[in-house]
Structure formats: C-alpha cells, structure tokens
Amino acid sequence: MFAMGGILYIILQKTGLDSASAGIWSQAVLVGGVIGWIFTYLFRVATDNMTYGKQRKDYEDAVFKKRLEAMTPEEIAQMQREIEEEKTK
C-alpha cells in the first residue's frame, strides 16, 4: 500500500507536478482507494458474501445432504410433514 503511494508520487512528479501537489494527489488517491475498499468490505459483510460465509453454507449443505442420505423414507416423510406444519403456522 505504501509502495503504491510512493510510486504514484514519483509518477506525478515526473509528469510535472511540484512536490506538494504530487504528495496531496497521491494521498488523495490512496485515501479514496482505502475508503472504496472499506465500502466493498462492508457490502460483503452485509450480504454475507465472504469466504467464511460461503464455507459455512457449503458445510451446512453437505451435513444436511449426508443426514438426508442416512434417513429412511419414513423419517423423510415425517420431516416433510413437520416442515409443512411449520409453514401453516
């Protein structure tokens, strides 16, 4: 991150900006980038679209699938009845 700011500072100086202006613009770009990254992070947290959330959902799906495979047809029918009863409440 710091290297990007330094590189941008040097590029801005080479394009003709004085030292103070190059410093201000490189800091402004870095701050804008960090704020943008924070907003994308907050969006991913709010939508639960993060690696941990995806891994947790995949795990829960796999556990549920394995439990379904281990159930007898009667147990599955009983579970379906219970789900239907909960929906009507």
C-alpha positions as CSV (number, residue, x, y, z in Angstrom):
1,M,0.0,0.0,0.0
2,F,2.7,2.4,0.9
3,A,4.7,1.4,-2.1
4,M,1.7,2.3,-4.4
5,G,1.6,5.8,-2.8
6,G,5.3,6.3,-3.3
7,I,5.1,5.1,-6.9
8,L,2.2,7.3,-7.6
9,Y,4.0,10.3,-6.0
10,I,7.0,9.7,-8.3
11,I,4.9,9.3,-11.4
12,L,3.0,12.6,-10.6
13,Q,6.3,14.4,-10.0
14,K,7.7,13.1,-13.4
15,T,4.5,14.4,-15.1
16,G,5.3,17.9,-14.0
17,L,3.6,18.4,-10.7
18,D,5.5,20.0,-7.9
19,S,6.4,18.1,-4.8
20,A,3.5,19.4,-2.6
21,S,0.8,18.8,-5.3
22,A,2.1,15.3,-6.1
23,G,2.0,14.5,-2.4
24,I,-1.5,15.8,-2.0
25,W,-2.8,13.9,-5.1
26,S,-1.1,10.7,-4.2
27,Q,-2.5,10.8,-0.7
28,A,-6.0,11.6,-2.0
29,V,-5.9,8.6,-4.4
30,L,-4.7,6.3,-1.6
31,V,-7.4,7.5,0.8
32,G,-10.0,7.2,-1.9
33,G,-8.8,3.6,-2.6
34,V,-8.9,2.7,1.0
35,I,-12.4,4.1,1.5
36,G,-13.6,2.3,-1.6
37,W,-12.1,-1.0,-0.3
38,I,-13.8,-0.4,3.1
39,F,-17.2,0.0,1.4
40,T,-16.8,-3.2,-0.7
41,Y,-15.8,-5.0,2.5
42,L,-18.9,-3.7,4.4
43,F,-21.1,-4.7,1.5
44,R,-19.7,-8.2,1.5
45,V,-20.2,-8.4,5.3
46,A,-23.8,-7.1,5.0
47,T,-24.7,-9.6,2.2
48,D,-22.7,-12.5,3.9
49,N,-20.8,-12.9,0.7
50,M,-17.4,-13.6,2.4
51,T,-15.2,-16.7,2.3
52,Y,-16.2,-17.8,5.8
53,G,-19.9,-17.4,5.0
54,K,-19.6,-19.4,1.8
55,Q,-17.6,-22.2,3.5
56,R,-20.1,-22.3,6.3
57,K,-23.0,-22.6,3.9
58,D,-21.3,-25.3,1.9
59,Y,-20.6,-27.3,5.1
60,E,-24.2,-27.0,6.3
61,D,-25.4,-28.2,2.9
62,A,-23.1,-31.1,3.0
63,V,-24.1,-32.1,6.5
64,F,-27.8,-31.8,5.6
65,K,-27.3,-33.9,2.5
66,K,-25.4,-36.6,4.4
67,R,-28.2,-36.7,7.1
68,L,-30.8,-37.0,4.4
69,E,-29.0,-39.9,2.8
70,A,-28.9,-41.7,6.1
71,M,-32.6,-41.3,6.8
72,T,-35.2,-43.9,6.0
73,P,-38.1,-43.0,3.7
74,E,-40.4,-42.9,6.7
75,E,-38.1,-40.4,8.5
76,I,-38.0,-38.2,5.4
77,A,-41.8,-38.3,5.2
78,Q,-42.1,-37.4,8.9
79,M,-39.7,-34.5,8.4
80,Q,-41.7,-33.2,5.4
81,R,-44.9,-33.3,7.4
82,E,-43.2,-31.3,10.2
83,I,-42.0,-28.7,7.7
84,E,-45.5,-28.4,6.2
85,E,-46.9,-27.9,9.7
86,E,-44.4,-25.2,10.4
87,K,-45.3,-23.4,7.1
88,T,-49.0,-23.3,8.0
89,K,-48.4,-21.8,11.4
